[in-house]
Amino acid sequence: MILAFDTYYFGNKAKTVCIAFKNWADAAPLKIFEETIEGIAEYEPGSFYKRELPCILSLLKQIDLNEVDFILVDGFVLLDDNGKFGLGGHLFEALDRKVSIIGVAKSGFHSNKQNTKELLRGKSKKPLFISALGIELDQAFEKVNSMHGSFRMPTLLQILDTQTKENLN
């Protein structure tokens, strides 16, 4: 099974959504998990993971990790050419390196050229930035590239983004 996570922040709350799917080319999720928690950490420049990682780990308690092969995060696994961990890297470590993590970021960093690949999908002139741990970067790139949809963002990641912003309470 493959999981993709995204979190939306509002007030002092965070709504985290996870979509589960079986195949990279799937057009619809098998299942959607979601959770809203309060009292989240403030945004800290350079340490975004401190805010989002607890949200993902909390939602993961609803899922049997033995069935999970890959997790996609909205952001970076590695932040720079020296291998500094981003959200995905910290998640990889928190899961004892047992699940491959793929980062799909919408903007790049000038100091991150060796640990990312730029992916142009559809007719978009703006790339997605792919990074990974637990799987070769080229393989992660191909998996994201093979996802359903003819636009910059794969269909499932568009669904995920929309779901995080709906029914906020």
Long-range contacts (C-beta under 8 A, 24 or more apart in sequence): 1-30, 1-67, 1-68, 1-69, 2-68, 2-69, 2-70, 2-71, 2-72, 3-63, 3-68, 3-70, 3-71, 3-72, 4-71, 4-72, 4-73, 4-156, 4-157, 4-160, 5-56, 5-59, 5-71, 5-72, 5-73, 5-74, 5-160, 6-74, 6-157, 6-160, 6-161, 6-163, 6-164, 7-52, 7-55, 7-56, 7-74, 7-164, 8-164, 8-165, 8-168, 9-40, 9-43, 9-51, 10-168, 12-38, 12-39, 12-40, 13-37, 13-38, 13-40, 13-168, 14-40, 14-51, 14-52, 14-55, 15-164, 15-168, 16-52, 16-55, 16-56, 16-58, 16-59, 16-164, 17-160, 17-163, 17-164, 18-56, 18-59, 18-60, 18-63, 19-156, 19-159, 19-160, 19-163, 20-63, 21-156, 24-143, 24-144, 24-146, 24-147, 25-146, 25-147, 25-148, 26-148, 26-156, 27-148, 27-149, 27-155, 27-156, 28-156, 28-159, 29-156, 29-159, 32-163, 33-59, 33-62, 33-63, 34-59, 34-163, 35-59, 35-62, 36-168, 36-169, 48-75, 48-86, 48-87, 49-85, 49-86, 49-87, 49-89, 49-90, 49-91, 52-87, 53-87, 53-90, 53-91, 53-94, 56-91, 57-91, 57-94, 65-95, 65-98, 65-99, 68-99, 69-99, 69-100, 70-99, 70-100, 70-101, 70-102, 70-135, 70-143, 71-95, 71-99, 71-100, 71-101, 71-102, 72-101, 72-102, 72-103, 72-104, 72-144, 72-157, 73-101, 73-102, 73-103, 73-104, 74-104, 74-105, 74-106, 74-157, 74-160, 74-161, 75-103, 75-104, 75-105, 76-103, 76-105, 76-109, 76-112, 76-116, 76-129, 76-131, 77-101, 77-102, 77-103, 77-115, 77-131, 77-132, 77-133, 78-103, 78-112, 78-115, 78-116, 78-131, 78-133, 79-109, 79-111, 79-112, 80-109, 80-111, 80-112, 80-115, 81-111, 81-112, 81-113, 81-114, 81-115, 83-115, 86-131, 88-131, 88-132, 88-133, 89-133, 92-133, 92-134, 97-133, 97-134, 99-134, 100-132, 100-133, 100-134, 100-135, 100-140, 101-132, 101-133, 101-134, 102-130, 102-131, 102-132, 102-135, 102-140, 102-143, 102-144, 103-129, 103-130, 103-131, 103-132, 104-128, 104-129, 104-130, 104-144, 104-157, 105-129, 105-130, 105-131, 117-141, 119-144, 119-145, 120-152, 121-145, 121-149, 121-150, 121-151, 121-152, 121-153, 121-154, 122-149, 122-150, 122-151, 122-152, 124-151, 124-152, 126-152, 128-152, 128-153
